[in-house]
């Protein structure tokens, strides 16, 4: 069953796409469905978040309602109505 969630991605990933800079409300139940929906309507953004095998990219962090989601829990992560799902990118540097 899909849930109504707010999805936020870093502004620099949006580029010229129609994805709102404040996020978008999408009806999805989990990260797999979210990938499918974003791939169909915001393909360039989805490609920045997931690799070709459908795995969340290593430099992408998923935050649910302000709490970091451990990478080991991504496969079992399901959403509730009203959740805010935010994607953050981590950068290595020196």
N, C-alpha and C positions, 0 to 999 in steps of 0.2 A: 504494500500500500504506500503510495507516494505521500510525501509531507510537503507542506509549504515552508520553504526555507529561504533565507536571505543569503546570497552568495556574493562575496567580496573578493576581488583579485587586485593585485598591485596595479596602480594606474599606468605605470610604464609598460605593462603587458597588454593593455587594451589597445594602444595605438589608434588607428583610424576606425576601429570597430564600433558598432552601435552599443556595445556593452556599457552600461551606466557606470560612471565613475564612483557612484555611491553604492554599487551592487545591484543585483537583480533578484527578484523573487522568482524562484523556480520550484516546480513540483517534482521532487525526487525523494527516494527512500534511503539511498546510500551513495557512497562514492562511485560505485560502478554506474549507477543510473545518472549521477551528476556528470560523469565523463561522457556518457552517451548523449545527453542533452546538450552539453557544451560543444561537443564535437559536431553536432548537427547544426547548431545556430551560431556558434562562436569558435569555429575550427582553429584559427590561429592561436587564440587564447588557450584552448584545450591542449594544443600541441606543446605549449610552453609548460604545462602542468603535468602531463602524462607522457610517458615514452611510448614507443611503437607497440610494446607488448601490453600496454594498459596499466602499467605500474606508475604510481606517483613518482615523479622524478626525484632523484636524491637530494637536490637542493631546494625542494619544495616542502614546506611545513604546513600542516593542516591545523587550524585552530577552530574549535567548536565552542561557541558561547564564551569566548575569551580564554579558554583553556587549551593549552597545547595537547594535541592528540599524539600519543606515542606511535611511532611508525609501525610497531608490531600490532597495533590495534586497527590499522587502516582497513584491513580486510573484513573485520567484524563491525565496523562503524556504521550504525544506522541513525537516521535523523528523526527528530520529533518536530511536530508543527511549531513554527516560530523560531527554530534554531537559526543561529547566525554562523555560517561557515565561511571562514576567511582563509585565503591562501597567502602565505608569506614566502619570500625567497631568501635563503641564506647565501651569503657570499663569503668566499675564502679570501683572505688577504694577508698582507704582511707589512 
